[in-house]
């Protein structure tokens, strides 16, 4: 069950100081901010940049002795820090029968990883989800998050606003592939996106209200998907194209930027099946000053075009959910020139 975050200013300091001998998984930037402010002495501080499964297994075995002597693992940082902390607590439970406390303190809200109990790892340069580790607490420290670059925090909006294109895919899957569509879940997802867009000015400035709006959006969509049983209400063709691009380039992109771009591509292709208008979502991204142009990601138009042309086969190969890219009504050869012209205008 998704854990409801606790909000506050420098709340992370108070919480960490109450914990004896924690293992802290972090990054250099947030640790430089937090370290001078705490009195607690960690058992160990780990800076991890890789979610490669082999690396994580090596990390776990190198920490086994310290893990046995510690009762708490803290993930302090971005998605990698939080997922590493989740992995270590999960591995300790299944391998050593140890039930460690898990505390997550995101220093940036560019993705919803800190709210998801599933653990995202990389195997052969592809994201896979293994195991689950539910945190005891999640701390949203306004002051810590404000230290991160604004554009990265703004990018977090895409992991919720992806609802806008995912719902169009769900409609297409329902009409063409006889997939079950629950109107209550559909309408709830739509309201989550609508409410988030009402906070555009606060999100632009990344003030307390903007941070809370982004986190509440994450929480509500993660809870909705958990209750429904899968990510259909918020994940569709926009994510699938991102996975396809990464499979071609072997590069990692700022998640919110590439998903934001792909949301617009999906809405363009969904046409009358789109639940939200392309112009409205494009304007929203402009209003919050989130740059989603290919140029901002150093993503060439040639690679993007190649991925769009290959994504249908990629979806079938990876057995992903039915989306606009599966639709028999979509003629990519006919649409690609106009689509690329639109992309170059972003």
Backbone torsions as a table, in degrees:
resi	resn	phi	psi	omega
1	UNK	NA	131.6	-178.0
2	UNK	-63.2	135.9	-176.2
3	UNK	-90.4	131.6	179.4
4	UNK	-75.8	126.8	-177.3
5	UNK	-68.7	157.2	173.5
6	UNK	-105.3	129.3	-176.7
7	UNK	-104.9	149.9	175.3
8	UNK	173.3	167.3	176.0
9	UNK	-93.7	119.3	-174.9
10	UNK	56.1	29.1	177.9
11	UNK	-62.2	-30.8	-178.7
12	UNK	-61.4	-34.8	-178.8
13	UNK	-64.4	-48.1	-179.9
14	UNK	-59.4	-43.0	-176.7
15	UNK	-68.4	-47.9	-178.1
16	UNK	-61.0	-38.5	-177.9
17	UNK	-68.0	-13.2	177.9
18	UNK	-91.1	-3.9	-173.0
19	UNK	-105.9	131.7	178.9
20	UNK	-89.9	129.8	172.0
21	UNK	50.2	49.6	178.7
22	UNK	-75.1	153.4	165.2
23	UNK	-92.5	125.4	-177.2
24	UNK	-110.8	122.0	174.7
25	UNK	-100.8	119.0	-170.1
26	UNK	-149.3	-170.0	176.4
27	UNK	-128.2	159.3	-173.8
28	UNK	-60.5	-40.4	-174.9
29	UNK	-66.0	-53.5	179.5
30	UNK	-67.1	-32.9	179.7
31	UNK	-66.2	-35.8	177.4
32	UNK	-63.9	-29.2	178.6
33	UNK	-79.1	-43.9	-173.0
34	UNK	-80.9	-40.0	-173.2
35	UNK	-51.7	-47.3	-178.4
36	UNK	-68.1	-15.1	-173.5
37	UNK	-96.9	-12.7	-175.5
38	UNK	-103.2	153.2	175.2
39	UNK	-99.9	-21.8	-179.3
40	UNK	-65.2	141.4	178.0
41	UNK	-106.3	113.7	-178.3
42	UNK	-67.1	150.1	172.4
43	UNK	-64.3	-40.0	178.4
44	UNK	-161.1	146.9	175.5
45	UNK	-117.9	123.6	-176.6
46	UNK	-117.1	128.5	173.4
47	UNK	-102.8	109.2	-178.3
48	UNK	-118.3	131.7	-179.6
49	UNK	-114.2	-7.9	-172.9
50	UNK	-118.2	133.9	173.9
51	UNK	-105.5	19.8	174.2
52	UNK	-64.0	130.8	-171.8
53	UNK	-60.4	-38.3	179.7
54	UNK	-66.0	-39.8	177.5
55	UNK	-64.0	-41.7	179.7
56	UNK	-64.4	-39.0	177.7
57	UNK	-64.1	-41.5	176.6
58	UNK	-63.3	-41.0	179.3
59	UNK	-62.2	-43.4	-179.8
60	UNK	-60.5	-48.0	-177.9
61	UNK	-67.5	-29.4	176.8
62	UNK	-72.5	-21.0	-177.7
63	UNK	-101.7	-0.9	-171.7
64	UNK	-52.0	-42.9	-177.9
65	UNK	-64.6	-46.5	179.9
66	UNK	-66.7	-36.9	179.0
67	UNK	-61.5	-39.2	178.4
68	UNK	-63.5	-26.6	-177.8
69	UNK	-96.9	-2.8	-177.6
70	UNK	-117.6	147.9	-179.8
71	UNK	-103.9	-10.0	-173.6
72	UNK	-138.7	137.0	170.5
73	UNK	-116.2	130.8	-179.7
74	UNK	-112.6	126.9	171.6
75	UNK	-98.5	110.3	-175.9
76	UNK	-120.3	103.4	-179.0
77	UNK	151.6	-145.8	-179.8
78	UNK	-89.9	-159.9	-175.7
79	UNK	-59.8	-37.5	-179.3
80	UNK	-65.3	-44.1	179.1
81	UNK	-63.0	-44.1	-178.6
82	UNK	-67.1	-43.6	-179.6
83	UNK	-69.2	-33.6	176.6
84	UNK	-64.8	-44.2	178.3
85	UNK	-62.3	-41.0	177.4
86	UNK	-63.5	-41.8	179.9
87	UNK	-61.1	-45.9	-176.7
88	UNK	-65.4	-38.2	177.9
89	UNK	-70.6	-38.4	177.3
90	UNK	-64.3	-46.2	-179.2
91	UNK	-64.4	-37.5	178.5
92	UNK	-64.5	-34.8	-179.8
93	UNK	-72.3	-47.0	-175.1
94	UNK	-80.0	-28.3	-176.0
95	UNK	-94.3	-38.9	-172.7
96	UNK	-116.3	-0.9	-177.8
97	UNK	58.8	37.3	178.9
98	UNK	-106.3	129.1	177.1
99	UNK	-102.9	88.6	-178.3
100	UNK	-85.5	151.8	172.7
101	UNK	-75.6	140.8	179.2
102	UNK	-121.6	123.5	177.9
103	UNK	-120.6	126.3	179.5
104	UNK	-113.4	128.4	178.8
105	UNK	-128.9	89.5	179.3
106	UNK	-66.5	133.5	176.9
107	UNK	-95.6	-3.9	-179.1
108	UNK	-153.7	146.9	-176.3
109	UNK	-119.3	49.2	-178.2
110	UNK	-82.1	-16.3	176.6
111	UNK	-143.7	168.8	-177.9
112	UNK	-96.4	17.5	-174.2
113	UNK	-57.7	-33.6	-176.3
114	UNK	-68.2	-17.3	179.8
115	UNK	-98.4	-15.2	-177.0
116	UNK	-90.5	131.4	179.4
117	UNK	-76.5	-23.6	177.9
118	UNK	-68.9	154.0	-173.7
119	UNK	-113.2	119.2	-178.9
120	UNK	-89.7	116.7	176.9
121	UNK	-122.6	168.2	178.0
122	UNK	-114.2	128.7	174.9
123	UNK	-128.0	120.1	-176.8
124	UNK	53.4	46.2	176.1
125	UNK	63.2	23.4	179.1
126	UNK	-128.9	140.4	-179.4
127	UNK	-75.7	128.5	172.5
128	UNK	-129.4	153.2	-180.0
129	UNK	-109.2	124.0	-179.4
130	UNK	-126.8	139.6	172.7
131	UNK	58.3	176.6	176.3
132	UNK	-141.8	143.1	178.4
133	UNK	-143.4	111.9	-175.7
134	UNK	-92.5	124.8	-179.2
135	UNK	-69.7	150.4	172.2
136	UNK	-72.4	-37.9	178.4
137	UNK	-147.8	149.5	171.4
138	UNK	-123.8	124.5	-176.8
139	UNK	-108.8	122.3	173.6
140	UNK	-102.8	102.4	-177.7
141	UNK	-96.2	104.1	-176.1
142	UNK	-52.9	-46.4	-175.1
143	UNK	-66.8	-37.3	178.4
144	UNK	-66.6	-46.2	-177.4
145	UNK	-64.9	-33.8	178.9
146	UNK	-66.7	-17.0	178.6
147	UNK	-75.0	-20.1	179.7
148	UNK	-77.2	155.6	177.8
149	UNK	-56.7	134.1	-177.0
150	UNK	-57.9	-39.5	-175.0
151	UNK	-65.6	-28.9	178.2
152	UNK	-74.3	-39.7	176.6
153	UNK	-66.3	-41.1	176.9
154	UNK	-58.6	-36.0	-177.6
155	UNK	-60.5	-21.8	179.1
156	UNK	-61.9	-18.9	-178.0
157	UNK	-61.1	-28.8	-172.3
158	UNK	-69.0	-28.0	179.9
159	UNK	-71.6	-11.6	172.2
160	UNK	-106.7	-42.3	-179.1
161	UNK	-68.1	-12.6	173.4
162	UNK	-59.8	-17.6	172.1
163	UNK	-51.4	-38.1	-172.7
164	UNK	-62.6	-35.0	176.7
165	UNK	-92.9	-31.2	179.8
166	UNK	-61.9	-35.0	-179.5
167	UNK	-67.7	-35.4	175.5
168	UNK	-64.0	-40.5	176.3
169	UNK	-62.9	-38.9	-179.0
170	UNK	-64.6	-42.2	177.3
171	UNK	-60.3	-44.4	180.0
172	UNK	-63.3	-42.6	179.6
173	UNK	-64.5	-36.2	178.6
174	UNK	-67.5	-44.6	-176.2
175	UNK	-74.9	-38.2	-172.2
176	UNK	-101.7	-24.3	-173.6
177	UNK	-122.3	9.4	176.9
178	UNK	57.8	32.9	178.4
179	UNK	-79.1	140.5	-179.8
180	UNK	-63.7	133.1	176.5
181	UNK	-124.1	121.3	180.0
182	UNK	-97.4	114.8	-174.7
183	UNK	-64.0	-33.3	179.7
184	UNK	-66.2	-45.7	179.4
185	UNK	-66.7	-42.2	178.9
186	UNK	-57.9	-49.3	-177.9
187	UNK	-68.2	-35.6	177.3
188	UNK	-64.6	-43.4	177.7
189	UNK	-60.9	-43.3	179.9
190	UNK	-60.7	-40.8	-179.4
191	UNK	-68.2	-31.8	177.2
192	UNK	-62.9	-45.3	178.5
193	UNK	-65.4	-42.9	179.7
194	UNK	-60.2	-45.6	-179.2
195	UNK	-64.0	-38.2	179.7
196	UNK	-64.7	-40.0	-178.7
197	UNK	-67.6	-22.2	177.3
198	UNK	-68.7	-19.2	-177.2
199	UNK	-98.0	22.9	-172.1
200	UNK	-57.3	-40.3	-178.1
201	UNK	-67.4	-42.3	178.2
202	UNK	-66.0	-36.5	178.1
203	UNK	-67.4	-38.5	177.6
204	UNK	-57.7	-43.5	-176.5
205	UNK	-87.7	-11.0	-176.2
206	UNK	49.4	52.3	172.0
207	UNK	-90.5	-176.2	-177.5
208	UNK	-56.1	-44.0	-179.2
209	UNK	-65.7	-37.4	178.5
210	UNK	-66.8	-42.4	177.1
211	UNK	-62.1	-44.9	179.9
212	UNK	-64.2	-38.9	178.7
213	UNK	-62.9	-42.7	179.2
214	UNK	-64.6	-45.2	-178.5
215	UNK	-68.8	-41.0	176.6
216	UNK	-61.4	-38.6	176.5
217	UNK	-61.6	-46.5	175.4
218	UNK	-55.6	-52.3	-175.2
219	UNK	-59.0	-46.4	-176.5
220	UNK	-66.4	-39.7	-179.9
221	UNK	-74.1	-36.6	177.8
222	UNK	-65.6	-42.7	179.0
223	UNK	-64.3	-41.7	179.8
224	UNK	-61.9	-45.2	180.0
225	UNK	-66.5	-37.0	177.8
226	UNK	-64.3	-43.4	179.1
227	UNK	-65.9	-38.3	-179.0
228	UNK	-72.8	-34.2	177.4
229	UNK	112.4	-9.7	173.5
230	UNK	-160.6	-179.9	-172.7
231	UNK	-89.8	11.9	-176.9
232	UNK	-50.5	-40.7	-177.6
233	UNK	-65.3	-17.9	-176.6
234	UNK	-133.3	0.4	-179.3
235	UNK	-132.2	131.4	179.1
236	UNK	-158.6	-136.9	-173.2
237	UNK	-58.0	-30.9	-180.0
238	UNK	-64.4	-37.6	176.1
239	UNK	-76.5	-38.1	-176.8
240	UNK	-63.8	-38.6	177.5
241	UNK	-66.0	-37.6	177.2
242	UNK	-61.6	-44.4	178.5
243	UNK	-61.8	-39.4	-179.9
244	UNK	-65.5	-43.7	178.2
245	UNK	-58.9	-46.6	-179.1
246	UNK	-65.1	-31.5	178.6
247	UNK	-69.5	-27.0	178.9
248	UNK	-82.9	-47.2	-173.4
249	UNK	-86.9	-21.7	-173.3
250	UNK	60.7	23.9	179.1
251	UNK	-109.3	158.6	174.0
252	UNK	-110.4	136.3	-177.8
253	UNK	-116.6	160.0	173.3
254	UNK	-60.6	117.7	-168.7
255	UNK	-55.3	-46.4	-176.1
256	UNK	-66.6	-29.6	178.8
257	UNK	-72.6	-49.0	-176.5
258	UNK	-70.5	-35.2	176.3
259	UNK	-69.1	-39.6	178.1
260	UNK	-59.6	-46.6	176.5
261	UNK	-58.6	-45.7	-176.2
262	UNK	-69.9	-26.9	173.6
263	UNK	-59.6	-46.5	-179.9
264	UNK	-65.0	-39.2	177.5
265	UNK	-61.8	-43.9	179.7
266	UNK	-62.9	-45.2	179.8
267	UNK	-62.5	-37.3	177.8
268	UNK	-61.0	-42.9	-176.1
269	UNK	-79.5	-28.9	-178.6
270	UNK	-70.5	-26.2	178.4
271	UNK	50.2	-119.8	-174.8
272	UNK	-67.6	-16.0	177.8
273	UNK	-84.3	-9.8	-179.6
274	UNK	-65.9	131.5	179.5
275	UNK	-80.6	-25.5	177.7
276	UNK	-122.3	146.4	-179.0
277	UNK	-76.0	143.8	178.0
278	UNK	-57.8	-44.3	-176.8
279	UNK	-63.1	-38.0	-178.1
280	UNK	-66.8	-44.4	-178.5
281	UNK	-72.3	-36.8	175.9
282	UNK	-60.3	-44.5	178.7
283	UNK	-62.8	-38.4	178.5
284	UNK	-61.0	-45.9	178.3
285	UNK	-61.1	-40.0	177.5
286	UNK	-65.3	-40.4	-178.8
287	UNK	-62.7	-37.2	-179.0
288	UNK	-90.0	1.5	178.1
289	UNK	62.5	45.2	174.0
290	UNK	-101.3	113.2	-179.5
291	UNK	-81.1	113.9	-178.7
292	UNK	-116.0	17.3	179.6
293	UNK	-70.0	147.6	175.9
294	UNK	-54.8	-36.6	-179.8
295	UNK	-58.4	-37.8	-178.2
296	UNK	-66.3	-20.6	-179.5
297	UNK	-105.6	4.1	-173.8
298	UNK	55.2	39.6	179.1
299	UNK	-104.7	117.4	-176.0
300	UNK	-74.4	152.4	177.0
301	UNK	-64.4	-31.1	180.0
302	UNK	-65.8	-43.8	178.7
303	UNK	-67.0	-41.9	-179.8
304	UNK	-62.1	-44.3	178.4
305	UNK	-62.7	-42.4	178.7
306	UNK	-60.6	-43.9	-179.4
307	UNK	-64.2	-42.2	179.3
308	UNK	-61.3	-38.6	-180.0
309	UNK	-74.0	-23.0	-177.4
310	UNK	-101.4	-10.4	-169.4
311	UNK	-64.2	-33.0	-180.0
312	UNK	-60.7	-46.6	178.0
313	UNK	-66.9	-35.9	178.8
314	UNK	-62.3	-44.1	-179.5
315	UNK	-61.5	-42.0	179.2
316	UNK	-66.3	-42.8	-179.0
317	UNK	-63.6	-39.1	-177.5
318	UNK	-90.1	-0.3	178.2
319	UNK	57.2	46.9	179.4
320	UNK	-86.8	166.7	-175.5
321	UNK	-64.3	154.1	179.3
322	UNK	-63.7	136.1	-178.5
323	UNK	-148.0	-172.8	179.1
324	UNK	-56.3	-30.6	-178.3
325	UNK	-70.7	-17.8	176.1
326	UNK	-88.0	-15.0	-170.2
327	UNK	-63.5	131.9	176.3
328	UNK	-68.4	-17.8	-179.4
329	UNK	-83.0	-10.6	-178.7
330	UNK	-89.5	117.5	175.7
331	UNK	-106.7	91.9	-175.5
332	UNK	-64.7	-36.9	179.4
333	UNK	-59.2	-38.2	-179.3
334	UNK	-75.2	-32.9	-173.6
335	UNK	-92.3	-17.1	-167.9
336	UNK	-62.5	-37.4	-178.1
337	UNK	-65.6	-47.0	178.5
338	UNK	-66.0	-37.2	178.6
339	UNK	-63.4	-46.5	-179.7
340	UNK	-64.6	-35.6	176.8
341	UNK	-63.0	-41.6	177.7
342	UNK	-64.3	-45.1	-178.7
343	UNK	-59.1	-40.1	-179.7
344	UNK	-69.1	-16.1	179.2
345	UNK	-87.4	-11.4	-176.1
346	UNK	-71.1	NA	NA
